[in-house]
Amino acid sequence: MSLFGRVAQTKEGALKLIDSGLISRLCDVGFLKERYIGSNTSSNYALNTFQRLLHPVLQLLLTILTTIGQQEQIGIQAVIFSRIKAKYYRLTQF
């Protein structure tokens, strides 16, 4: 993730990461689909692990969005929102 973060610090690098499909792949990461509910020790450990994994992903997305500028952000935000919305819809269906 730190390599991607360094690449994302330039506009050209951020756009290359986007073109490579990185955002779609990040939206498909398995641990992001998990829900951690509970207050016992194993749940606390799972939540801490989840947060340690999530932080670099969010930091990378923030770096990409900050670097590319407002015009390109609209399309990327639409992709992220549509992917999250579709996953939420699948998770809430019985």
N, C-alpha and C positions, 0 to 999 in steps of 0.2 A: 504494500500500500504506500509506503514512503516513496518508492520509485515513481508510482503513478502521481503522487502528490507533487513531486518535483517537476515532472513533465507537465502537469496541469497548471503550473505557475506561469507559463507563457501561453499566449492566445493560440498560437499555432499548435502547441502541444495539447492544450485542452480540446481543441477542435479535432485533432487526430484521435484522442481518446474517445470522443463522442462518435466519430466516424467508425471506429473499430467495434462499436456496439457495447462499450463498457457499461454504460448506464443501464441498458436492458439486462445485461448479465448481473449487475449489482441488484437489480430489482428481483432477480430470480434466485438470489442466494438463499439457501435453505434455512439458515438460522433466523432470517428476517421474518419467516412465516410462523415461527413459534410464538406461543403465548405462555407467559410465566405467571401463574396465579398461585397464591398460597403464602404462608408465613413461616413454614418450617425451615430447617437449616438447609436442606437440599434445594429448596426453592430460592433461598437467599443466594446460595452459591450459583445456581443457574441464572438468576437475575444479574449477579455481578459479572458472570462470564458473558452474558448477552450484552451488557453495557460496554464491556471491554472490546467486544467484537464490533459493536455498532458504531462506537465513537470514530474509528478511522474511516468507516464508510461515509458517515455524515460529513466528516472533515474533508474528504476527497470531493464529495458532491458540492460542498460549499466553495472549495477552491476552484472547481471547474466553473460554477455559476458566477463567481466573482471575477474570474479572469476573462471570460468570453464576452462580457458586456450585456447590456440590457436587451438588445435586439435579438440575439440568439437565445437568450434565456427563455423567452416565451415558448418556443418550440420544445425545448428540453423539459421545462416545467410541465408542459402538456403531456409529454411522454411519461414522466414520472407519475403524475397524477392519474393518468389513465391506467397505468400498470398497477398502482396501489389500489385504485378503485375496483379494478377487476379482481384482484386477489381478495380484497375485503368481501366482495360480493360472493365469491366462491366459498369463503370461510363461513359466512353467515347463512348459507343455504343448508337445509336439512335433507 
